[in-house]
């Protein structure tokens, strides 16, 4: 359940941003959580619901999570494909060994505050 | 807006409405704070001339036993230190200390993984132990957990994921992140292969399917089978 640690990191970042911009309330938070990030989105949402309710800054804030795909490069022919789930093989040469690139990010993209 | 923010209660209404909704573009990783400390840790390791290895596995896969045997084997040749991560107790640190190398126990008090800040503190404490400031190789034994530690960079040079034969060969497929983010996959307790259904080739293929660059080895720290490949690997990363 390391999602709780990540939610705590998010709340710390939100408090810093609110102080920097002199805002009192977070309305929406938009995040990218990649398919190879090792984060269970439902657990993250659950953690956010619990911990965000503890402060007036984040109480009632809405979380918008997007899942950008990862890129997989074929070890044999170098062909790249993007996918949310791991492809079984390379569509060009049928090789099964594909090197994942990216897709492991947990990125705070934007915050709407007032 | 003014009826809710309190501006109408004061006469001089001259401040700007800074609490109007505003979208702030951030585009920063939630792990940015951890990763910044991890980068400092790495610089600290390098200033000390240390190669750091982060060991990740389920509880009971044999991390501590592998470390005990590794310390015995390399004693007098490579100066080893250990940071032990556990939720509770210093039992693993006691086992390592009995081998005569500097060790610091980091108890996370419930957290399921080590983070870079804990390693930063642990490293400073380790430097104060006898011999702790003169090391070649630092093992960081993460909290026994095949999921959460994989997300947190500690500043290590190498990440090793371990699976023991009794756990079964399906771990790479079930817990991909640990295998994608590691350089080495060690199958431990191979002396138990006669008693468990653990097709080594299948586990190896599953792991390589996730991460074709992964180096895979199988060993028994108890019987010594396959142990030399592990020692060779350590000597290679030390160069």
Interface residues (C-beta under 8 A of the other chain):
Chain A: X1 X2 X5 X6 X9 X10 X12 X13 X17 X21 X22 X23 X24 X25 X27 X31 X36 X37 X38 X39 X75 X86 X96 X97 X98 X99 X100 X104 X105 X106 X107 X108 X109 X110 X111 X112 X113 X114
Chain B: X18 X19 X20 X21 X22 X23 X24 X25 X26 X27 X28 X29 X30 X31 X32 X33 X34 X111 X112 X113 X115 X147 X148 X150 X151 X152 X176 X177 X180 X181 X208 X209 X210 X211 X212 X213
